[in-house]
Each structure stands twice: as C-alpha cells, then as structure tokens.
Amino acid sequence: MRQTWRWFGPADTVSTAEMRQAGVEGVVSALHHFKPGLVWPAEEIAKRQREIATLPGGGDSGLAWEVVESLPVSEEIKTQAGDFRSHFEAYRESLRNLHEAGISVVCYNFMPVLDWTRTTLRAPQPHGGTAMLFDLESFAAFDLFILARPGAFDDYPEACIEAARALAEGMGEAEKLALQNNVVAGLPGANDSWTLEDIRGHLERYAEIGAERLRANLVDFLSEVVPFAEGLGMRLCCHPDDPPFPLLGLPRIMSSLSDYEAVLGAVESPANGATFCTGSLGVAPEFDPVAFVERLGPKIHFAHLRNTKRIAPAHGARSSFFEAAHLEGDTDMVATVRALVAEEQRRKAEGRADWQIPMRPDHGQDLLGDLAVQGMPGYPLIGRMRGLAELRGVMAAFGGIQG
C-alpha cells in the first residue's frame, strides 16, 4: 500500500521535513480555505503542490500531493436547495483542474452539516497521552440542554436523558461552550465560529430530508460527477459517516457495507468508489472489515487505517468510543491489512494501473512531544508516526511494502 499522510498546509504543526523523516511516501491535502461550492483554481492547486514539494528551509522534499481529502460537497447539493446545479459544474471544474495537475484520487463525504463528531478532543489516557473521545451522554447533554433541539427528547432513552441532564446541570458556561466547540470541530477551520443559532439554522435545512431522500440526492450528485471523473481517469471515494449512527436528528446513509453496496451499485463506474475508514465503520459492533474488502475491494480507492474502541455508556446501536492505538481497538487491523494486501495483489495480477491502494494512519493519539504542541486534534506527529510504524510492520509481513 502507498503510505500517505494528511497535511493541512503551511499552518500545519507537522512540516514537510518531518513527514519525510517519518517515511511518508505521498501527501493527502485539501484547499480548506475555499468554501464548498466554489471552484478550486488551478493556480491554488499548483501553490499547494509547491508547498508540499518544498522543505521549510528550501529544497526538494521529495513529496507530492497524491490524494485530495476532501473536495467538499456543499450543503446545497446535499439538500438540493438554492443554486445547487451550479455547484455540480463547480465540482466538475475542480476535478478538471486537479486532473490537469496530475491528481487522480479524490475523497469526499456526504455527512449532513457536521464532519466527524467528538465530545472531547484530548481525553487523558492511562499511558499519559491523550485521545479523541465521543461520549454519548455528553453529546446528549449538548443536544438536549445546550442546543435544545426540538424533538431531541424522542431520540434518547430515559436513562440517557437523566444522565445528560445531570451532566448539563453540573457544567459552567465555559464548559458548555467547550463542549459545543468540540462537537463542531470536525471540519478543519470551517466551524470554529459557529454559534448555537448557526447550528440550528443548518439543522432546519434537513427538517424534511430523511435517509431515503438524502441517499437519492447522493445518487444524483454521483450521476452528475462520476461520468465526468471516469472520462478523466479519476477515482472518487466516499468517506463513511463518523460515527456511523444518526446525530442531531440528521440522517446517516454511509454507515455500513450495505449502504456502500447500494450507493456504489447505483452509479456503476470504476470512478465511483469507497474510502475504507476502519475507525468510522468500526464503531458499529457488526462491522467486519475483511468482509468489506472481500465484497467491495475493487472499489476501494483510499484507506484510512485507524482504530476505535467502544466503551460505556451505550444506548441501543449508539455507543461511546475513543480513538485507540492503531493495533489496539475493536477492529482486527492485522486481518484488515492482510485483506487489503491480497486485494492489491489481485489487482496487480489483473493488470490494473491503480492496483496500489493509498493508505494513511488516521486520528493518532497525542504522545510525548505532541502534548506540548497541541496541534490539529487527531493529527499529531508522534502519535501518527507510531501508527504508521505499526501498520508498516504489518504490511511488510504480508508483502505490502514495495521495495
């Protein structure tokens, strides 16, 4: 597998020199300063490529921008509101500009309003480091008693409501604001100034949109952009819902193997594929990573190899969880890597030009020097480097390291 690393640009606390020292082969990045629905200009793409290719003090880093994560899908497209058709054209234009720059793999997601959702960004761990955490009752406290979302009480059992009430009553205003900011922190640089009214306004756009309609809107989006991407020889890959269950009354449509089979089968094309995120999908107790690879392996265009660990409290299908070390969570990472390497070998024997699957270690724990840096939550240097080293060892055991 191709060993890649997510980088947020020059403001990232990890430098291109540090990526190179970590043994990274390629870079995953995006132009987060462009709002969804806008075209990514060719000159801005070229600028990011130069930033990745250059060491902090000058000189060639030996790295290149290989995967886009993410080219965001606008809320207008997701809800089919406003001038959403012009956003289809903007998306195609961005794909054209990326293709002309030599980038062929584009990750996106179709999660309404929020990206990944956590309640604590740096929860202390027994080893002295920290990890991101989703606590269901803390989230319920935000939903029920801080956001005060209409209809929220219908979404939680009584025991969860009472636990959430006690948590909310024990919070000061600063703690409530910190929880609010943590909940909306998943989209880098985009949601840090959202007020409660902003969140309520976004939720109102989905008042009449359930899972069936949202999936239909996703299929419409794919029908508009996948044939264009296929013509360019590009690969689009949808990231799963994180976590893989409904939040804030919003529908979830990419949370399981069956969800992926339905959506990838609706627009049949080599350009319509999956981002295989074992951490997001692995929060669901029924997730079987090997079965996912065996069923959809030819359509996996990108892999996020990370691990999560389910913990109490849990209510029904919804569970609390934290970001575990890469080999220590609920997902059998050794079996997962073995299945992915076997898929690569099958593709190579078939003669596929895109036989090698780009992967990256994801959502590492803050360890050692990471604790002083306080960089982008989930994207520390040392925690991810540990994860990459562990994954590299497993890959090597199954012949997944290219000499």
N, C-alpha and C positions, 0 to 999 in steps of 0.2 A: 504494500500500500504506500501511497505517496504521503510523506509526513509533513503536514502543513500546520500553520499557527495563525490564529486570528490576531489581527493588528488593527487598532483604531486610528492610525495615522500619527503624525508627529507629536500630538499631545499624549499619546500612549506612554505609560510609565516604563514599558519594555522597549528597548531600542532595537534597531536592525542589527547592531553588533551583537547584542545579547541573544537574539534569535539565531544568528549564525553560530554562536558558541554552543547553543543548545542542540545543534544538529538539525535544525529545521531545513526542509528542502524547498518549501514553497509557502506563500503567504495568502491568507484569506482576509479580505478587507472590503470596505464599502465607503461610499461618499455620504456619510451621515448628515452632512450639512445641507443636503438637498432634500426638501420635503417630498413625501410621497406624491406622485402625480406629475412631478417635474422631470424633464429630460436631463440625463447625465451628459453634460457636454464632453466632446472628445478631448478638449484641452484639459479639463479637470481629471479625466481618466488618465491622461498622459502624465499629469502632475503627480498623481498618486503612484503611478508606476515608477517615476523617477525617485520619489521619496523612499519607496521600498528598495530600490536598486542601489541606494546610496548609504554609506556608513555615516554616523553622526559627524565625524571629522573630515568627511570627504573620502572618496574611493569607492570601489565597487563592492557591494555587499554580497554579490553572488545570488541574491534572492529575486524572485519575480512574483507579481500578483497573478495567482493562478485560479482562485475561486472567489466569486463575489458572494458576500454574505452581509447584508441582504440587499437585493434590489426590491425595495418595499412596494407592496400592493396597497394602494390608497384605500381609505375608508369609503370613498365614493364608489370604487369598483366593488368592494365587498358588499356594500348596501345597494348598489346600482341607483345611486342618487346623484342629483346635480348633473354636471357635465362629465359623467363617468366615461363616455365613449372617447372623449379626447384624451383621457388617461390611458386607454388602450393604446392609442397611437404614440403617446409619450413613452410608454413601456417598450413598444417595438423599436422606437428610435433609440432608446437607451441600449437595447440589445444590439442594434446595428453598430452603435459606437463601441460597445465592448468587444464585439466580434472583430471590428476593424483594428482594435488594439491587441488582438490575439488572445482574448479571454473567452473561454467557451463554457464554463460551468457556473451557473447562477442559482444560488439558493434563495428561497423566499418563504414566507409563511402566510397563512390565511386566518390567523387568530384575530378575532374582533377586539378592537380598542387597545388591548394590552399585549405585550410580548410575554416572555417568561415572567412568572409571578412568584415572589418570595416575601416572607414577612420579616425575616432577619437576614441581613446581608453578611454579617460576620458573627456567627454564633460560636462561642468558645467550645473547643473540642478537648477531650481528655489528654491528648498529646501536647497541648499548649498552643496549637494553631487555631484557626477559625474556619468555618464553612458556611455557605448559604443554607438557609432553613426555611421550609414552609410549614408553619404551624396552623392547623385547620381552625382551632378555636381562636387564635389571634386574628386570623383572616375574618372569621365570623364576627369578631368584635368590631373590626373595621367596617364590614358590610352592614351590620345591624345597627350599631350605635354611634359610629362616626360618620359614615356616608349616609346612613339612614335610608337605604334604598327601598323604594316602595315594593312590597311583595317579598322582601328578603326573608321574613319570618317563615314563609312557606317552604323555604329551601333547606331548613335545618331542623333536626330533631330537637326535642325539648331539652335533652341533656346538654347538647352543644350550645343551645341558646343561653341556658343558665350559666354555663362555664364562660361563655363570651361576655355575658352581662357583668359577671364578677371581674373579669379582666378589664373591661372598659371602665368600670367604676373605680378601679384602682389606678388608672392612668392619669397623669397630669397632662396638661395641654402640650407640653414639649414631647412627651411620649406618644401622644396621639398623632402629632404631626410627623414624628419619625416613622411610625408605622405606615401612615399614609404615603410618605415618600418612598419607603421600601417597597410598597405594593406596586407603585407605578415606575419603579426603577429599571424595568427590564429592557426598555428600548433606549440604547445609549444616546444620551444627550437630547432626547426628544421630550420626555415627560417630566423633567425635574421641576418645572414651574407650574404644573397642573394644580388647580385648586379643586376643592370638592365640587364646586359648581361646574367646572370643566369636565370632571369625570361624569357627573350626572348628565350633562349635555351629550357626551359621547354615547352613554348608555341609552338615552332616549332614541337615538337613531336606529337602535335594534329592537325597539318595542314590538314591532310587528314582524320581526325576522326570526324564524325558528331554524332548527338544524336543516330541515329539508330545503328551505329557500336559500340558506347560506351555501349549502352544497351546490345547488343549481347555479348560484352566482359564481362559485369557483369554477364549475364546468364551463360556464360562459366565458370567464376570463381565459381559461386554458384554450378554449376554442378560438379565441382571438389571437393568442400569442404563441401557442405551441407550433402551429404550422409554419409560422414565420421563423421561429427558432430552429426548427428542423431544417428549413431551407438554408440556414446559415451554418448548420452543423453544430449547433449549440445544444447544451443539456440543461434543462430546468429541473430543480429538485425541491420539493415541498417539505419544509420542516414540520414535525408534528406539534400538536398542542402541548403546552408546558405550563402547568401539569395537565395530564390527559383526562380532565373531568371539568364540567361546567363551573364557571365562577361568575359572580355578579349577575346571574340570570342570563348570561351570554351563551349562545350555542357553541358546541365543540364538534368539529367534523373530521379532524385528522388525529385521532387518538388511538387507533388500533390497526391491526393488519387488515381487517375487513373494510375499514374506512379507506385505506390506501388502495386496496383491490378495486373498490368501487370507483374512486376518482381516477386512478391511473387507467382503468379499463374504459372509462367514459370518453377519453380522448386518446386513442391508441396511437402512440408515436414513440420512437426512441428518444425524442426530446422531452417527453413527459415522464419524470421520474421522482425518486424519493431522496430526501436527506434522512439517512438512517441514524436517528439520535437515540442511542440506547438509554440515556439518562431520562429523557422525557417519557418515552414509551415505557421504560422500566418501572415507573411509579405504579403502573397498573399491575396487580398481582398476577393476572393471567398472561402477561407478556412473555412470549417465547422468542428470543432473538434469533435462534437458529432456524425456527420455522419461518420467521420473517424473511431471512436471507434465502432460504430454500424456495419460498414462494415468489419472492419479488427480486431476487438477486440481480437479474439482468437490468432492472430499472433503478438500482441503487447507484446514484451518481456522486454521492458525497456521504461521508460517515462522521458523526460526532461520537467518539468513544469516551463516554463518561458514565459514572455510576451514581445511583441514588439508593438510599436506604430508607425503607418505610418504617415509621415509628408511631407510637401512640401520641395524641389521640387520633382515632379514625372513626368515621361515621359512614356506614354503608360502603360505597365504592370510592369514597373520598378519604384520603389518608394524609397525615403529616409525613414529612420526609426531610432528609438533609442530603447535601452533596457529599457523598462518600469518596474515599480514595478510589482510584480507578479500578483496582482489583479487589475491593472490599465491600461492595454494595450488593444489592439484590440480583443484579444481572451477572450471569456467568460470563465474564469477559474473555476467559480463555476459549470457551466454546464459541463465542461470538467471533473472535478474531480468526479462529480456525475455519469457521464457515465462510467468512469474507475472503480469506486467502484462497480457499477452494473455489470460490466464485471467480476470483481473478484468474486462477489457473484455467478454469473452464473457458473464460472469455479469450484468454491468450491463445488457447488451442483452437478456438473458433476463428481467430484472426481479427478480432475486434481491435480497432485502433485505440479505443478508450478502455482497454482492458484493466488499466491500473486505477484503483479507487482512491481519490484523495481522502485522507482522514485527518482529524485533528484531535488532540486531547482537549477536553472541554470542562469548564467550570471547576478548576482546581481549587484546592483548599489553600488558604494563606498559611505559609510555613516560613519559619526562620526570618530572613530579611524582608519577606513580603509583609510582615506585620508592621514594620516601620514605614513602608512605602504607602500603604492604603490606596492602591490603585483601583482600576475598574473592578467592581465586585465580580468574582468568579473568574477573573483573568489575570492572576498573579504570575510572576515569572517562575519562582521556585516550585510552587505547587503544581503548575502545569508541566514544568520540566521533569518533576518526579513522575507525573502521569505518563509523559511521553517516553521516559526511560523504561517504565514498566511495560508499556504497550510495545515498545520496540523489542524488548526481550521476548515477549510472547510471539510477536510477528516473526522474529528470527527463528524461533523453534519450529514454525510451520512453513518456512521458506518464503515469508512475506517481505523480506528485506532484499532489495535489489543491489547487487554488487557493482 
